[in-house]
Amino acid sequence: MRTQKFGDNLCLNYNVMKVAFCKYRVEGETSPFHWTRYISLVHDSNHTIYELIGKPKDGVTSVTLQIFVSSEELEKMSRFNFKDPAKIADLESVCPKLAESLNIWLKARKLEMKEKRIDEPKINPVPLDLYQSTDVVKRENGVTYAIVGDAAFGLPFFRALNDGLLCATKLSKAIVEDLSRRPQEKIRINNGQGKKKRKKSISSISSASTNQESDPMEEYSAFFKRLAWWEKQKVNSKAMMIGSSVNTVKVSRKVKQKSVRSKQRASSVQKRYLRVKARRDRQRAEEEEEKVVADEISSVYCELM
């Protein structure tokens, strides 16, 4: 509909965030990590990961790991989708760092949360985009076209469904009001004398009233634009907060990894120093032993003389 009647014109169309979802199911109940263990895992892996644990249903719980990925990683995973998702083995050749991060989390959840997986984890790349149609109402050849839901705009962070219902409610009321104002038939009004009859069209009455009243479809269009603007602010604000959090974790991870490398380097230097010291101590001990032997030989020689 949007492509055919509205020309697929978008006034907004940009990427908010790049993520990948790793989904699997487990037997019984499970829970997310405690925040202390969560922070430890985030620092040990190469990516920031959020845990989304579903409610148990029929003894089965769904687990979703939301991974924030880079543009390069998202592009490398572009051939995977919901119909053909990636597996850990696939990522090891395509995105080895992402596969390493997921292995760290999956092994930790299996060992520490005692998870019994029903199926193999499946990974799907999902670019979180925000888009908005330029127009949502169009009148053409006496026909009114209107779009709502995903055809009108798309929002991430699970906001699209609720906003789509709000727009659908507003549009349904606008359609009912718009149809009630349209001329359906011509009414004959008697002049009261029974001799003359005059025809008065509802269209003339409707047009007179419509000129003074606002168009309900235009009201829907204005409502949609206000809602879309407000939701855009919310999405951008949330994306900024999440991005700031991800960047903070990334910096903290680099600091920790640098600290670990420094400790490893210091440990390596200390081991090297200890080896050199031990070798020098052995040489000094051997020299002292040789000196003692030489003194004994000299004293024996003097006694013989």
Long-range contacts (C-beta under 8 A, 24 or more apart in sequence): 1-145, 1-147, 1-151, 2-133, 2-147, 2-151, 2-152, 5-138, 5-140, 5-145, 6-133, 6-134, 6-135, 6-136, 6-138, 6-145, 6-147, 9-133, 9-134, 9-135, 10-131, 10-132, 10-133, 10-134, 11-132, 11-133, 11-134, 12-130, 12-131, 12-132, 12-153, 12-228, 12-232, 13-129, 13-130, 13-131, 13-132, 14-129, 14-130, 14-131, 15-127, 15-128, 15-129, 15-130, 16-128, 16-129, 16-130, 16-156, 16-235, 16-236, 16-239, 17-68, 17-127, 17-128, 17-156, 17-239, 17-242, 17-243, 18-68, 18-69, 18-70, 18-71, 18-73, 18-74, 18-125, 18-127, 18-128, 19-66, 19-67, 19-68, 19-69, 19-125, 19-126, 19-127, 19-128, 20-66, 20-67, 20-69, 20-73, 20-74, 20-77, 20-98, 20-123, 20-124, 20-125, 20-126, 21-64, 21-65, 21-66, 21-67, 21-123, 21-124, 21-126, 22-64, 22-65, 22-67, 22-102, 22-106, 22-121, 22-122, 22-123, 23-62, 23-63, 23-64, 23-65, 23-121, 23-122, 23-124, 24-62, 24-63, 24-117, 24-118, 24-119, 24-120, 24-121, 24-122, 25-60, 25-61, 25-62, 25-63, 25-117, 25-118, 25-119, 26-60, 26-61, 26-63, 26-115, 26-116, 26-117, 26-118, 27-59, 27-60, 27-61, 27-116, 27-118, 28-56, 28-59, 28-61, 28-116, 29-56, 29-61, 30-61, 30-63, 30-109, 30-113, 30-115, 31-113, 33-108, 33-109, 33-112, 33-113, 37-108, 37-112, 41-104, 41-105, 41-108, 42-249, 42-253, 43-249, 43-252, 43-253, 43-256, 43-257, 44-104, 45-100, 45-101, 45-104, 45-105, 46-97, 46-98, 46-100, 46-101, 46-253, 47-97, 47-98, 47-101, 48-245, 48-246, 48-249, 48-250, 49-101, 49-105, 60-118, 63-109, 63-115, 65-102, 65-105, 65-121, 67-98, 67-101, 67-102, 68-242, 68-246, 69-95, 69-98, 69-125, 73-97, 73-98, 73-125, 74-125, 74-127, 77-123, 77-125, 78-125, 80-123, 80-124, 80-125, 81-124, 81-125, 82-124, 85-122, 85-123, 85-124, 86-122, 86-123, 86-124, 87-120, 87-121, 87-122, 87-123, 88-120, 88-121, 88-123, 90-123, 91-123, 128-156, 128-157, 128-239, 129-154, 129-156, 130-154, 130-155, 130-156, 130-232, 130-235, 132-228, 132-232, 135-221, 136-220, 136-221, 136-224, 137-217, 137-218, 137-220, 137-221, 139-217, 144-178, 144-217, 146-171, 146-174, 146-175, 146-217, 146-220, 152-224, 152-228, 153-224, 153-228, 153-231, 155-231, 155-235, 156-235, 156-239, 157-235, 157-238, 159-231, 159-234, 159-235, 163-227, 163-231, 166-227, 167-220, 167-223, 167-224, 167-227, 170-220, 170-223, 170-224, 171-220, 173-216, 174-216, 174-217, 174-219, 174-220, 175-216, 175-217, 177-216, 178-215, 178-216, 178-217, 181-206, 181-209, 181-210, 181-213, 181-216, 182-206
